[in-house]
Amino acid sequence: MSSQKNQSQVRKRRVFYIPGYDPIHPRRYRELYRKEGRAQGEISGYEVSLSARTNGGPFGWHVSSCQDGVAVDTDFEVLVWSDIVRGSMETSITATYLQLARTVWIYVSTGAIGRLMRLRKGPVIAALYPVVMLLVQLMASFGVVWAGLALLGWPGLAAGLLVALVLLRWFRKIDNRLFAYYLMHDYAYSSRERGGVSPEMQSRMRQFVELIGQAMETEVDEVLVVGHSSGAHLGVSVLADLLRSEPLSEDGPVLSFLTLGQVVPMVSFLPDAHRLRSDLQFLSSRTGLSWIDVSAPGDGCAFALCDPVCVSGVAGSDKRWPLVLSAAFTQTLSADRWKALRWRFFRLHFQYLCAFDQPGDYDYFRITAGPLTLGERFRNRAPSRSRIEEAVSGYTSVHS
């Protein structure tokens, strides 16, 4: 496998975007990129335009951009696993409550929930939200049954059960506003193997490795892999597999890795996450690779500024990566925008993919469509002083 030209200038780039746990068609990411790229270009004084891709492969688009007087062409591809997400969400109401019980048991019995609280309370509260919301819905339904029994006696029991069933179905119908079922399925999927990787995900990740490996053999200047939310830990394992199978050489594209709003500890802190911890340890020591991790304390759904390698307890003496940086929402968003978004937790979790009013070092559209490689852009950047590097995980075993 080719790699690692001695260069910092980019004229052609391939970007592979790995989304988080998202059941929606990847065209939403294309339209988000189109809208937000145009907005960022107007703010920052550069051009970003989208067109259809001419080559095959996964869903994606072509980006043409002129920044700092340099024209750059980027082919952007989404590594799709939304079909797996949809399949994991196709469960009954009863099955969802069984998932709730099992997921809570896994995180409580392993001690993971307490250790996660020591890192950041925001994402743990986000994880508890669907548990509380679903239990409230269940208690409301039980209340209907109890009221029917109390008011009408045994004849009211059947009526109460029917109304309770209707109520539970209504709650699920409006989950596009409540997100209780969605988040419950998310955490249940992440934990159902107790940190391991499901067979269908292993197969999909092998496809991702093949696609990125093929891109490394093309005439581009940089291959950039972007992992957002749950896609961050998938990206860690995909790149670890890629680099284990065929080490980087000196003549091909620069290989770069950008993780955004990562939730790695939700998986790496579980007892059977041997593979993920091995991959974190392996990737963190690679030369010839740039890995930048960006998050923000204002994102309550991410483990902001938590070095995923260190907090997972697998940092070795040769650790190089990731460089942990803050997107600093309170500084890079205007006061009015921050006020409007502050309590919109899910929207803030996607802010990394959006325009900033006062962009600092982090600019998604300069990184993915600009003339510098990821490593060169952040070459002299010091890590965030607020980063958390304490080893907190109770499980640190790795594959030998």
CORWOHU-V427368 format. One record per run of one state. SS is the DSSP state (a for helix, b for strand, c for the rest). FROM is the first residue (numbers start at 1). TO is the last residue. If there is no record, write none. Layout:
# CORWOHU-V427368
SS/FROM/TO  SS/FROM/TO
This chain:
# CORWOHU-V427368
c/1/3  b/4/4  c/5/8  b/9/9  c/10/11  b/12/18  c/19/26  a/27/44  c/45/46  b/47/51  c/52/59  b/60/67  c/68/69  b/70/78  c/79/81  a/82/89  c/90/92  a/93/109  c/110/111  a/112/117  c/118/120  a/121/152  c/153/153  a/154/173  c/174/174  a/175/178  c/179/179  a/180/191  c/192/198  a/199/215  c/216/221  b/222/228  c/229/229  a/230/245  c/246/251  b/252/252  c/253/253  b/254/260  c/261/264  a/265/268  c/269/273  a/274/284  c/285/288  b/289/295  c/296/305  b/306/306  c/307/307  a/308/311  c/312/322  b/323/326  c/327/328  a/329/332  c/333/334  a/335/341  c/342/344  a/345/349  c/350/350  a/351/353  c/354/363  a/364/369  c/370/371  b/372/372  c/373/373  a/374/377  c/378/387  b/388/388  c/389/400
